[in-house]
C-alpha cells in the first residue's frame, strides 16, 4: 500500500466547484488506498489512480475495502463517499458533505416546517418540470395529475422510440433478476441519479432527509430533486440500454448515465435548481464564511421572537410551551404535515 501522506487542504477555495467535477465512479471487489494526493484502486487488473479532487461521488459496491488514509483524502477533496449494494442500487451509508456553513440547512428547515412555505416549494418543484407556463388557477391535486400524465407519456414515448415493450414499473428488490431488463435498467439508472443528487445536496450544505414532496425517509429530499431530472435523463438511458440488452446490463447503464450526465452538464444544474425551488436569491448565496478555516468558531444563537429575548428569566421560558406542544397536550398528534412552528405561550 502507498505510504500515508498529509494531503489535508486548509481551504475549500483550493477545490473545484461541485459542478466542475466528474460525476461519479462505481467500484466493487477492489481495495482503495491513499495514493500521492489522490486515491488508487487495487484489483485483479493492477493499480488505477483516481483524481479525488476532480470526483464528485465514489460509490462503493460489494467486495470493496477502503483505508482510513483514502477516506481522509476523499473527505479533504470534498468527494462524497456512498456505501452501496450490488450494481449501486441500494444505499447503506454515506459520508459528510463539503460545506462548512449551516445557512442552507437552516433555510431548508424553516421552509419545510411551515405549511405555506412548504407548499410553495412543492409547487415550484412541479412547475419546474414543465416547459409551458402552468395555469395559476389549478390546484395541487390537478398539478400532480399533470405530472402523472407527463411521466406516463415519457415511458410510452421511450418504449416506442427504442422498441422496448412497457407494461409498467415493476420490480422486487429481493428478486432483482426476476424483473425485465427495462425495469432493472430504470432502477440502476435512478440509483446513479440518486447518488449524484445526494452528493450535490450534501455539497451545498442541505439535508437529504428534509424533503418537501416526499417525507418520512432519510433520503426524502434526494427523491424530490432527482424527480426533476428522471424524464430527461434516466428514462431515455434505461430504455436505450434495455433495447440492446447487454450481458452486463447494470454496468452499461452506469456507464451510459455517467456519459449522459457529463454531456448534459447535469452537475452544473443541480445546486442552482435547488436554489430556485427554495427561492434562494443571489444576494443570499453568500460565500461560506468557514471555507478557509474549518476550525473557525461560530457565533452563539440568540432568540429572534418578539416575545422572547436572552434577558427573559429562564424559569419563565421553561414554563412556556409552543402551540405545537399545546396540541400534543390536547391529544392531537403531529403527523408531520403541520406547520411545526408557533409562538411561545404560557403554560396554563
Residue frames relative to the residue before (quaternion, step in Angstrom):
aa qw qx qy qz dx dy dz
X 1.0000 0.0000 0.0000 0.0000 0.00 0.00 0.00
X 0.5607 -0.6051 0.4347 0.3613 3.54 -1.14 0.53
X 0.5237 -0.6263 0.4729 0.3315 3.55 -1.10 0.68
X 0.5314 -0.6442 0.4449 0.3235 3.54 -1.08 0.74
X 0.0712 -0.7745 0.6281 0.0238 3.55 -1.02 0.85
X 0.4919 -0.6530 0.4852 0.3103 3.56 -1.12 0.63
X 0.0075 0.8281 -0.5580 0.0534 3.59 -0.26 1.26
X 0.3272 0.7829 -0.4815 0.2195 3.57 1.24 0.19
X 0.2160 -0.7706 0.5894 0.1101 3.56 -0.86 1.02
X 0.4100 -0.7535 0.4667 0.2155 3.56 -0.79 1.04
X 0.8087 0.2046 -0.0788 0.5459 3.60 1.07 -0.66
X 0.4871 -0.6547 0.4945 0.2991 3.56 -1.07 0.76
X 0.5335 0.6303 -0.4042 0.3934 3.60 1.24 -0.34
X 0.6220 0.5561 -0.3396 0.4342 3.59 1.17 -0.45
X 0.6711 0.5035 -0.2886 0.4613 3.58 1.23 -0.31
X 0.5559 -0.5772 0.4640 0.3775 3.59 -1.20 0.47
X 0.5504 -0.5681 0.4825 0.3763 3.57 -1.21 0.51
X 0.6458 -0.5314 0.3706 0.4040 3.56 -1.18 0.56
X 0.6842 0.5097 -0.2872 0.4354 3.59 0.92 -0.88
X 0.6670 0.4997 -0.3014 0.4632 3.59 1.20 -0.36
X 0.5846 0.6185 -0.3664 0.3762 3.59 1.23 -0.20
X 0.5851 -0.4836 0.4889 0.4298 3.52 -1.41 0.06
X 0.5887 -0.6216 0.3728 0.3579 3.59 -1.06 0.58
X 0.7710 -0.3038 0.2449 0.5033 3.62 0.26 -1.13
X 0.1789 -0.7405 0.6348 0.1292 3.52 -1.38 0.26
X 0.1878 -0.7715 0.6004 0.0951 3.57 -0.87 0.98
X 0.0390 -0.8058 0.5901 -0.0307 3.58 -0.81 1.06
X 0.0819 0.7708 -0.6312 0.0280 3.56 -1.06 0.74
X 0.8374 0.1593 -0.1461 0.5021 3.57 -1.25 0.61
X 0.5878 0.5129 -0.3960 0.4843 3.53 0.75 1.14
X 0.3509 -0.6885 0.5862 0.2434 3.54 -1.35 0.31
X 0.1723 -0.7905 0.5838 0.0673 3.57 -0.90 0.97
X 0.0123 0.8036 -0.5917 0.0626 3.54 -0.78 1.08
X 0.5893 -0.5473 0.4529 0.3848 3.54 -1.29 0.34
X 0.0121 -0.7997 0.5976 -0.0573 3.57 -0.90 0.98
X 0.7941 -0.1195 0.0134 0.5958 3.58 -0.35 1.29
X 0.7543 -0.3164 0.2408 0.5224 3.63 -0.65 -1.06
X 0.6612 0.4254 -0.3060 0.5368 3.55 1.23 0.47
X 0.4765 -0.6145 0.5018 0.3789 3.59 -1.10 -0.67
X 0.2092 -0.7654 0.5946 0.1298 3.55 -1.30 0.27
X 0.3472 -0.7105 0.5784 0.2005 3.52 -1.21 0.69
X 0.1250 -0.7677 0.6258 0.0578 3.56 -0.94 0.96
X 0.1871 0.7714 -0.5899 0.1483 3.58 -0.58 1.15
X 0.7862 -0.3336 0.2264 0.4683 3.56 -1.29 -0.24
X 0.6887 0.4802 -0.2783 0.4666 3.59 1.15 -0.53
X 0.6840 -0.4734 0.2852 0.4762 3.59 1.26 -0.05
X 0.6771 -0.4667 0.3835 0.4203 3.57 -1.19 -0.65
X 0.0428 -0.7905 0.6109 -0.0074 3.55 -0.95 0.99
X 0.3049 -0.7612 0.5409 0.1872 3.64 -0.48 1.15
X 0.1399 -0.7736 0.6149 0.0621 3.57 -1.12 0.76
X 0.3603 -0.7472 0.5134 0.2196 3.65 -0.69 1.01
X 0.2872 -0.8108 0.4829 0.1643 3.57 0.01 1.27
X 0.6680 0.5217 -0.3156 0.4266 3.61 0.92 -0.83
X 0.7365 0.4078 -0.2338 0.4864 3.59 1.14 -0.51
X 0.6176 0.5416 -0.3351 0.4615 3.58 1.30 0.17
X 0.3547 -0.7631 0.5040 0.1944 3.58 -0.85 0.95
X 0.8195 0.0332 0.0539 0.5696 3.57 0.97 -0.86
X 0.1092 -0.7565 0.6424 0.0559 3.55 -1.04 0.88
X 0.1602 -0.7833 0.5980 0.0563 3.57 -0.64 1.19
X 0.1642 -0.7978 0.5766 0.0646 3.58 -0.64 1.13
X 0.1716 -0.8101 0.5577 0.0580 3.55 -0.52 1.24
X 0.7722 -0.3410 0.2434 0.4777 3.60 -1.28 -0.17
X 0.8070 0.3088 -0.2193 0.4530 3.54 -1.17 0.65
X 0.5542 0.6038 -0.4101 0.4002 3.60 1.20 0.22
X 0.1040 -0.7436 0.6572 0.0655 3.51 -1.22 0.68
X 0.0476 -0.8063 0.5896 -0.0071 3.55 -0.93 0.90
X 0.3951 -0.7409 0.4984 0.2157 3.57 -0.92 0.92
X 0.6563 -0.4935 0.4003 0.4069 3.53 -1.32 0.34
X 0.6514 0.5264 -0.3188 0.4438 3.59 0.95 -0.86
X 0.6495 0.5124 -0.3212 0.4608 3.59 1.03 -0.75
X 0.6349 0.5182 -0.3289 0.4692 3.58 0.98 -0.83
X 0.6538 0.5056 -0.3250 0.4596 3.59 0.95 -0.82
X 0.6463 0.5155 -0.3254 0.4591 3.60 0.96 -0.82
X 0.6638 0.4957 -0.3038 0.4705 3.59 0.96 -0.82
X 0.6571 0.5063 -0.3076 0.4661 3.59 0.97 -0.86
X 0.6607 0.5099 -0.3101 0.4553 3.57 0.95 -0.86
X 0.7264 0.3960 -0.2305 0.5122 3.58 1.17 -0.54
X 0.4779 -0.7157 0.4093 0.3030 3.57 1.29 0.43
X 0.3936 0.6735 -0.5158 0.3542 3.56 0.95 0.94
X 0.3594 -0.7490 0.5184 0.2024 3.57 -0.63 1.12
X 0.1605 -0.7797 0.6011 0.0709 3.58 -0.97 0.90
X 0.0367 -0.7903 0.6113 -0.0201 3.57 -0.85 1.04
X 0.2703 -0.7272 0.6090 0.1650 3.57 -0.93 0.94
X 0.0310 -0.8431 0.5336 -0.0597 3.55 -0.44 1.26
X 0.5608 -0.5867 0.4667 0.3512 3.53 -1.36 0.23
X 0.7464 -0.3740 0.2794 0.4743 3.55 -1.29 -0.06
X 0.8119 0.1675 -0.2060 0.5200 3.54 -1.03 0.97
X 0.5264 -0.6634 0.3982 0.3525 3.62 1.25 0.15
X 0.5091 0.7038 -0.3859 0.3107 3.59 1.19 0.31
X 0.7445 0.2758 -0.2319 0.5621 3.62 1.21 0.08
X 0.3141 -0.7451 0.5625 0.1723 3.57 -1.09 0.81
X 0.1481 -0.7940 0.5840 0.0811 3.57 -0.92 0.89
X 0.7867 -0.1344 0.1256 0.5893 3.60 0.95 -0.80
X 0.0887 -0.7860 0.6088 0.0615 3.54 -1.28 0.33
X 0.4913 -0.6496 0.4980 0.2977 3.53 -1.29 0.35
X 0.6567 -0.4994 0.3912 0.4078 3.53 -1.33 -0.19
X 0.5154 -0.6393 0.4773 0.3128 3.54 -1.26 0.43
X 0.6170 -0.6108 0.3780 0.3214 3.54 -1.30 0.13
X 0.5477 0.6154 -0.4145 0.3867 3.59 1.18 -0.27
X 0.2761 -0.7855 0.5353 0.1421 3.57 -0.97 0.84
X 0.6538 0.4655 -0.3317 0.4959 3.61 1.20 -0.21
X 0.3777 -0.7284 0.5310 0.2114 3.56 -1.27 0.43
X 0.3166 0.7972 -0.4732 0.2008 3.58 1.28 0.18
X 0.7015 0.4679 -0.2789 0.4596 3.59 0.83 -0.96
X 0.6222 0.5373 -0.3362 0.4596 3.56 1.08 -0.71
X 0.6408 0.5162 -0.3293 0.4631 3.60 0.96 -0.82
X 0.6527 0.5121 -0.3189 0.4583 3.59 0.94 -0.87
X 0.6488 0.5219 -0.3100 0.4589 3.56 0.91 -0.92
X 0.6621 0.5089 -0.3020 0.4597 3.59 0.94 -0.89
X 0.6433 0.5143 -0.3267 0.4636 3.60 0.97 -0.81
X 0.6851 0.4996 -0.2929 0.4418 3.59 0.87 -0.94
X 0.7141 0.4568 -0.2662 0.4588 3.58 0.91 -0.86
X 0.6696 0.5248 -0.2868 0.4404 3.61 1.23 -0.40
X 0.7008 0.3785 -0.2610 0.5454 3.59 1.26 0.12
X 0.5319 -0.6701 0.4121 0.3133 3.60 -0.76 1.02
X 0.6830 0.4977 -0.3048 0.4391 3.60 0.84 -0.93
X 0.7152 0.4408 -0.2749 0.4675 3.58 0.71 -1.03
X 0.6217 0.5313 -0.3517 0.4556 3.60 1.06 -0.66
X 0.6549 0.5081 -0.3097 0.4659 3.57 0.95 -0.87
X 0.6238 0.5394 -0.3374 0.4539 3.59 1.03 -0.76
X 0.6476 0.4998 -0.3147 0.4814 3.59 1.00 -0.81
X 0.6332 0.5336 -0.3305 0.4529 3.59 0.95 -0.87
X 0.6580 0.5056 -0.3099 0.4641 3.59 0.91 -0.91
X 0.6576 0.4994 -0.3190 0.4653 3.60 0.91 -0.86
X 0.6343 0.5377 -0.3337 0.4441 3.60 1.03 -0.78
X 0.6761 0.4697 -0.2970 0.4838 3.59 0.96 -0.80
X 0.6793 0.5111 -0.3019 0.4315 3.58 0.85 -0.93
X 0.6042 0.5811 -0.3522 0.4162 3.58 1.10 -0.65
X 0.6453 0.5526 -0.3194 0.4197 3.59 1.14 -0.53
X 0.6951 0.4487 -0.2626 0.4965 3.61 1.24 -0.28
X 0.4531 -0.6833 0.5048 0.2702 3.54 -1.05 0.80
X 0.7093 0.4332 -0.2519 0.4957 3.57 1.00 -0.83
X 0.5699 -0.5868 0.4502 0.3581 3.54 -1.21 0.52
X 0.3799 -0.7417 0.5153 0.2002 3.56 -0.94 0.94
X 0.5215 -0.6307 0.4843 0.3093 3.56 -1.02 0.88
X 0.4073 -0.7472 0.4773 0.2190 3.59 -0.69 1.08
X 0.6417 0.5535 -0.3269 0.4183 3.60 1.20 -0.29
X 0.5632 0.5911 -0.4138 0.4028 3.62 1.19 -0.09
X 0.4837 -0.6701 0.4907 0.2761 3.55 -1.26 0.46
X 0.6741 -0.4583 0.3710 0.4449 3.56 -1.29 0.11
X 0.6287 0.5353 -0.3422 0.4485 3.60 0.97 -0.77
X 0.6678 0.4816 -0.2976 0.4832 3.58 0.98 -0.83
X 0.6239 0.5413 -0.3354 0.4531 3.57 1.06 -0.74
X 0.6474 0.4953 -0.3127 0.4876 3.57 1.03 -0.78
X 0.6103 0.5459 -0.3497 0.4553 3.57 1.09 -0.64
X 0.6400 0.5171 -0.3143 0.4736 3.57 1.00 -0.84
X 0.6416 0.5185 -0.3244 0.4629 3.59 1.02 -0.78
X 0.6304 0.5327 -0.3348 0.4546 3.58 0.99 -0.77
X 0.6418 0.5123 -0.3118 0.4779 3.57 1.01 -0.85
X 0.6447 0.5362 -0.3220 0.4395 3.58 0.94 -0.89
X 0.6880 0.4774 -0.2860 0.4658 3.60 0.88 -0.92
X 0.6522 0.5052 -0.3233 0.4636 3.60 0.92 -0.84
X 0.6389 0.5196 -0.3197 0.4687 3.56 1.05 -0.77
X 0.6311 0.5338 -0.3346 0.4526 3.60 1.03 -0.76
X 0.6372 0.5110 -0.3228 0.4782 3.60 1.01 -0.80
X 0.6746 0.5051 -0.3002 0.4468 3.59 0.87 -0.95
X 0.6701 0.4969 -0.3013 0.4619 3.58 0.94 -0.86
X 0.6527 0.4990 -0.3171 0.4738 3.59 0.99 -0.79
X 0.6220 0.5453 -0.3326 0.4530 3.58 1.03 -0.77
X 0.6867 0.4725 -0.2769 0.4779 3.56 0.93 -0.91
X 0.6624 0.5297 -0.3118 0.4283 3.59 0.93 -0.90
X 0.7996 0.3015 -0.1450 0.4987 3.58 0.85 -0.96
X 0.4660 -0.7159 0.4280 0.2952 3.58 1.24 0.09
X 0.4706 0.6538 -0.4462 0.3898 3.57 1.09 0.72
X 0.4179 -0.7073 0.5017 0.2709 3.64 -0.63 1.03
X 0.1126 -0.8020 0.5858 0.0291 3.56 -1.00 0.86
X 0.0362 -0.8205 0.5704 -0.0117 3.55 -0.60 1.15
X 0.7109 -0.4163 0.2467 0.5105 3.57 1.27 0.29
X 0.6069 -0.5581 0.4271 0.3712 3.52 -1.33 0.35
X 0.2176 0.7721 -0.5622 0.2013 3.57 -0.63 1.16
X 0.3078 0.7196 -0.5820 0.2205 3.55 -0.77 1.08
X 0.2223 -0.7427 0.6150 0.1445 3.54 -1.29 0.43
X 0.4513 -0.7085 0.4714 0.2686 3.56 -0.72 1.07
X 0.6742 0.5007 -0.2963 0.4550 3.57 1.09 -0.71
X 0.7649 0.2223 -0.1417 0.5877 3.60 1.23 -0.36
X 0.1232 -0.8659 0.4821 0.0508 3.51 0.69 1.22
X 0.7422 0.4371 -0.2391 0.4482 3.58 0.74 -1.03
X 0.5456 0.6187 -0.4026 0.3968 3.60 1.24 -0.13
X 0.5923 0.5720 -0.3636 0.4357 3.59 1.21 -0.41
X 0.5408 -0.6047 0.4587 0.3627 3.57 -1.19 0.48
X 0.7127 -0.4917 0.2832 0.4125 3.62 -1.18 0.46
X 0.6837 0.4958 -0.3175 0.4311 3.60 0.86 -0.85
X 0.6490 0.4948 -0.3303 0.4742 3.61 1.03 -0.67
X 0.6268 0.5064 -0.3373 0.4866 3.60 1.05 -0.69
X 0.6497 0.5182 -0.3159 0.4579 3.57 0.98 -0.82
X 0.6413 0.5211 -0.3215 0.4624 3.59 1.00 -0.81
X 0.6597 0.5022 -0.3147 0.4621 3.59 0.92 -0.87
X 0.6674 0.4944 -0.3032 0.4671 3.59 0.94 -0.86
X 0.6591 0.5053 -0.3112 0.4619 3.60 0.96 -0.84
X 0.6608 0.5002 -0.3092 0.4664 3.59 0.94 -0.87
X 0.6178 0.5403 -0.3496 0.4519 3.59 1.05 -0.72
X 0.6302 0.5190 -0.3309 0.4734 3.60 1.02 -0.75
X 0.6595 0.5028 -0.3000 0.4714 3.55 0.97 -0.89
X 0.6367 0.5274 -0.3319 0.4541 3.59 0.94 -0.85
X 0.6601 0.5171 -0.3163 0.4436 3.57 0.90 -0.87
X 0.6696 0.4966 -0.2960 0.4663 3.57 0.94 -0.89
X 0.6588 0.4958 -0.3020 0.4785 3.59 0.95 -0.89
X 0.6151 0.5530 -0.3345 0.4517 3.57 1.02 -0.84
X 0.6649 0.4989 -0.3001 0.4678 3.57 0.90 -0.93
X 0.6542 0.5139 -0.3161 0.4561 3.59 0.97 -0.83
X 0.6370 0.5396 -0.3257 0.4438 3.58 0.96 -0.89
X 0.6913 0.4606 -0.2761 0.4833 3.58 0.88 -0.94
X 0.6248 0.5424 -0.3386 0.4481 3.58 1.03 -0.75
X 0.7106 0.4457 -0.2544 0.4813 3.58 1.09 -0.71
X 0.5405 -0.6532 0.3939 0.3550 3.58 1.25 -0.01
X 0.4970 0.6346 -0.4402 0.3956 3.58 1.20 0.51
X 0.4685 -0.6503 0.5131 0.3072 3.57 -1.31 0.16
X 0.4035 -0.7129 0.5104 0.2616 3.64 -0.82 0.88
X 0.6472 0.5577 -0.3166 0.4120 3.61 1.18 -0.42
X 0.6926 0.4932 -0.2880 0.4406 3.61 1.04 -0.68
X 0.0114 0.8321 -0.5505 0.0663 3.53 0.28 1.32
X 0.3817 -0.7126 0.5460 0.2198 3.54 -1.31 0.39
X 0.7176 0.3536 -0.2167 0.5595 3.58 0.86 -0.96
X 0.7470 0.2748 -0.1512 0.5861 3.56 0.94 -0.97
X 0.0081 -0.8056 0.5924 -0.0005 3.57 -1.14 0.51
X 0.7337 0.4795 -0.3108 0.3675 3.52 -1.31 0.36
X 0.7387 0.3403 -0.2274 0.5355 3.61 1.22 -0.18
X 0.6194 -0.5791 0.3905 0.3585 3.56 -1.22 0.50
X 0.7324 0.3695 -0.2313 0.5230 3.61 1.23 -0.28
X 0.2436 0.8229 -0.4911 0.1496 3.60 1.21 0.37
X 0.6969 0.4534 -0.2913 0.4732 3.62 0.86 -0.86
X 0.5593 0.5747 -0.3864 0.4556 3.60 1.18 -0.49
X 0.6677 0.4855 -0.2974 0.4796 3.59 0.93 -0.90
X 0.6021 0.5688 -0.3527 0.4354 3.59 1.01 -0.78
X 0.7407 0.4271 -0.2287 0.4655 3.55 0.70 -1.13
X 0.6384 0.5395 -0.3338 0.4359 3.60 0.95 -0.83
X 0.6225 0.5647 -0.3424 0.4199 3.60 1.04 -0.71
X 0.5566 0.6031 -0.3921 0.4156 3.59 1.22 -0.32
X 0.7944 0.3634 -0.1304 0.4689 3.57 1.13 -0.68
X 0.4742 0.7182 -0.4374 0.2608 3.63 1.15 -0.32
X 0.6664 0.5052 -0.3161 0.4480 3.59 0.84 -0.91
X 0.7034 0.4777 -0.2591 0.4581 3.56 1.00 -0.81
X 0.8159 0.2799 -0.1126 0.4933 3.58 0.98 -0.81
X 0.8130 0.3436 -0.2068 0.4222 3.58 0.28 -1.19
X 0.6239 0.5388 -0.3614 0.4358 3.63 0.99 -0.63
X 0.6853 0.4577 -0.3141 0.4714 3.67 0.77 -0.83
X 0.6462 0.5181 -0.3296 0.4532 3.59 0.95 -0.84
X 0.6693 0.5160 -0.3083 0.4368 3.59 0.84 -0.94
X 0.6903 0.4649 -0.2907 0.4721 3.60 0.87 -0.87
X 0.6275 0.5393 -0.3405 0.4466 3.59 1.03 -0.72
X 0.6837 0.4602 -0.2829 0.4906 3.58 0.94 -0.88
X 0.6407 0.5270 -0.3343 0.4473 3.59 0.95 -0.81
X 0.6037 0.5598 -0.3582 0.4402 3.59 1.07 -0.63
X 0.6845 0.4528 -0.2717 0.5025 3.59 1.11 -0.70
X 0.1012 -0.8423 0.5153 0.1213 3.58 1.21 -0.69
X 0.0581 0.8289 -0.5525 0.0659 3.62 0.66 1.07
X 0.6671 -0.5131 0.3499 0.4114 3.63 -1.21 0.41
X 0.7585 0.2396 -0.1411 0.5894 3.59 0.99 -0.83
X 0.1289 -0.8605 0.4885 0.0653 3.54 0.55 1.21
X 0.6863 0.4924 -0.3057 0.4393 3.60 0.77 -0.97
X 0.6328 0.5261 -0.3306 0.4621 3.59 1.01 -0.79
X 0.6675 0.4918 -0.3062 0.4677 3.59 0.93 -0.86
X 0.6056 0.5460 -0.3510 0.4605 3.58 1.09 -0.67
X 0.6549 0.5108 -0.3169 0.4580 3.60 0.92 -0.89
X 0.6615 0.4986 -0.3078 0.4681 3.58 0.94 -0.86
X 0.6724 0.4990 -0.2979 0.4584 3.58 0.91 -0.91
X 0.6339 0.5144 -0.3293 0.4745 3.59 1.03 -0.77
X 0.6457 0.5263 -0.3250 0.4478 3.56 0.89 -0.90
X 0.6716 0.4878 -0.2969 0.4720 3.58 0.93 -0.90
X 0.6667 0.5055 -0.3002 0.4581 3.56 0.94 -0.89
X 0.6422 0.5192 -0.3233 0.4621 3.58 0.94 -0.85
X 0.6777 0.4943 -0.2943 0.4581 3.57 0.97 -0.89
X 0.6664 0.5094 -0.3103 0.4474 3.58 0.88 -0.93
X 0.7379 0.4013 -0.2206 0.4957 3.58 0.98 -0.82
X 0.3541 -0.7670 0.4671 0.2609 3.57 1.34 0.00
X 0.0803 0.8446 -0.5211 0.0927 3.55 0.97 0.94
X 0.6403 0.5585 -0.3428 0.4006 3.60 0.92 -0.84
X 0.6323 0.5254 -0.3366 0.4591 3.58 1.15 -0.51
X 0.6704 0.5260 -0.2927 0.4338 3.60 1.18 -0.46
X 0.6170 0.6362 -0.3645 0.2858 3.55 0.91 -0.94
X 0.7284 0.4269 -0.2704 0.4627 3.62 0.62 -1.02
X 0.6409 0.4912 -0.3528 0.4728 3.68 0.93 -0.65
X 0.6419 0.5150 -0.3336 0.4598 3.60 1.01 -0.72
X 0.6157 0.5222 -0.3444 0.4791 3.59 1.05 -0.73
X 0.6344 0.5325 -0.3226 0.4581 3.58 1.00 -0.81
X 0.6508 0.5190 -0.3183 0.4537 3.59 1.04 -0.76
X 0.7140 0.4470 -0.2843 0.4577 3.59 0.77 -0.94
X 0.6954 0.4175 -0.2728 0.5174 3.60 1.17 -0.52
X 0.4110 -0.7495 0.4386 0.2776 3.58 1.35 0.19
X 0.2696 0.7494 -0.5475 0.2567 3.56 0.89 1.00
X 0.2789 -0.7810 0.5387 0.1485 3.56 -0.50 1.18
X 0.6776 -0.5276 0.3315 0.3905 3.56 -1.20 0.61
X 0.6758 0.5021 -0.3076 0.4433 3.58 0.94 -0.83
X 0.6441 0.5159 -0.3245 0.4622 3.58 1.24 -0.40
X 0.6147 0.5428 -0.3493 0.4533 3.58 1.23 -0.30
X 0.0456 0.8342 -0.5429 0.0851 3.52 0.72 1.14
X 0.6252 -0.5471 0.4046 0.3823 3.52 -1.26 0.40
X 0.5624 -0.5944 0.4649 0.3381 3.53 -1.17 0.66
X 0.3286 -0.7886 0.4879 0.1789 3.56 -0.40 1.23
X 0.7037 0.4297 -0.2631 0.5009 3.57 1.26 -0.27
X 0.3871 0.7666 -0.4557 0.2342 3.59 1.27 0.08
X 0.7175 0.4463 -0.2616 0.4665 3.59 1.01 -0.72
X 0.8027 0.1195 -0.0390 0.5830 3.59 1.18 -0.44
X 0.2902 -0.7960 0.5089 0.1523 3.57 -0.23 1.29
X 0.7020 0.4657 -0.2654 0.4689 3.60 1.15 -0.55
X 0.3873 0.7288 -0.4842 0.2905 3.59 1.27 0.11
X 0.4433 -0.7110 0.4680 0.2810 3.65 -0.68 1.01
X 0.3449 -0.7239 0.5606 0.2065 3.56 -1.07 0.75
X 0.6068 -0.5722 0.4089 0.3704 3.55 -1.27 0.28
X 0.5155 -0.6165 0.4952 0.3302 3.56 -1.34 0.05
X 0.5026 -0.6601 0.4688 0.3033 3.57 -1.00 0.83
X 0.1193 -0.7698 0.6242 0.0590 3.55 -1.14 0.77
X 0.5251 -0.6293 0.4583 0.3438 3.65 -0.94 0.77
X 0.2356 -0.7973 0.5458 0.1045 3.56 -0.97 0.94
X 0.5023 0.6734 -0.4199 0.3434 3.60 1.25 -0.18
X 0.5453 -0.6248 0.4523 0.3281 3.55 -1.15 0.69
X 0.7165 0.4462 -0.2500 0.4745 3.58 1.13 -0.61
X 0.7489 0.3259 -0.1936 0.5436 3.59 1.27 -0.13
X 0.0500 0.7659 -0.6407 0.0169 3.53 -1.21 0.60
X 0.6520 -0.5189 0.3652 0.4151 3.56 -1.25 0.13
X 0.6336 0.5098 -0.3396 0.4725 3.60 1.30 0.00
X 0.4645 0.6606 -0.4541 0.3763 3.61 1.29 0.07
X 0.5142 -0.6489 0.4481 0.3372 3.65 -0.80 0.89
X 0.5152 -0.6797 0.4267 0.3008 3.57 -0.86 0.96
X 0.5984 0.5626 -0.3671 0.4366 3.60 1.08 -0.62
X 0.6473 0.5078 -0.3106 0.4762 3.55 1.04 -0.81
X 0.6358 0.5362 -0.3274 0.4484 3.59 1.00 -0.83
X 0.6997 0.4888 -0.2810 0.4388 3.59 0.84 -0.96
X 0.6554 0.4954 -0.3137 0.4760 3.60 1.22 -0.40
X 0.5783 0.5788 -0.3754 0.4355 3.57 1.27 -0.17
X 0.0733 -0.7639 0.6352 0.0870 3.54 -1.30 0.33
X 0.4832 -0.6582 0.4891 0.3066 3.55 -1.13 0.64
X 0.6661 -0.4734 0.3807 0.4327 3.54 -1.29 0.23
X 0.6109 0.5592 -0.3513 0.4367 3.56 1.06 -0.70
X 0.6772 0.4705 -0.2877 0.4870 3.57 0.94 -0.89
X 0.6102 0.5589 -0.3516 0.4378 3.55 1.08 -0.69
X 0.6164 0.5351 -0.3422 0.4654 3.58 1.07 -0.70
X 0.6529 0.5210 -0.3168 0.4493 3.56 0.95 -0.89
X 0.6224 0.5443 -0.3390 0.4487 3.57 1.06 -0.77
X 0.6963 0.4601 -0.2635 0.4838 3.57 1.09 -0.73
X 0.5934 -0.6087 0.3508 0.3928 3.58 1.29 0.12
X 0.5327 0.5921 -0.4255 0.4296 3.60 1.23 0.27
X 0.2377 -0.7990 0.5377 0.1264 3.57 -0.27 1.25
X 0.4429 -0.6706 0.5302 0.2701 3.53 -1.20 0.63
X 0.2150 -0.8161 0.5259 0.1056 3.59 -0.51 1.15
X 0.6350 -0.5493 0.3320 0.4298 3.58 1.24 0.25
X 0.6896 0.4709 -0.2885 0.4685 3.60 1.23 -0.13
X 0.5082 0.6389 -0.4345 0.3804 3.60 1.23 0.06
X 0.7144 -0.4611 0.3029 0.4304 3.53 -1.27 0.06
X 0.2925 -0.7872 0.5017 0.2075 3.58 1.04 -0.66
X 0.7193 0.3573 -0.2388 0.5458 3.56 1.28 0.07
X 0.2012 0.7789 -0.5828 0.1146 3.53 -1.22 0.26
X 0.5594 -0.5933 0.4533 0.3600 3.54 -1.23 0.43
X 0.5378 -0.6061 0.4755 0.3425 3.53 -1.24 0.44
X 0.0651 -0.7758 0.6263 0.0409 3.56 -1.06 0.76
X 0.5563 -0.6157 0.4422 0.3405 3.54 -1.14 0.60
X 0.4855 -0.6545 0.4933 0.3042 3.56 -1.02 0.79
X 0.3207 -0.7845 0.5052 0.1631 3.53 -0.82 1.01
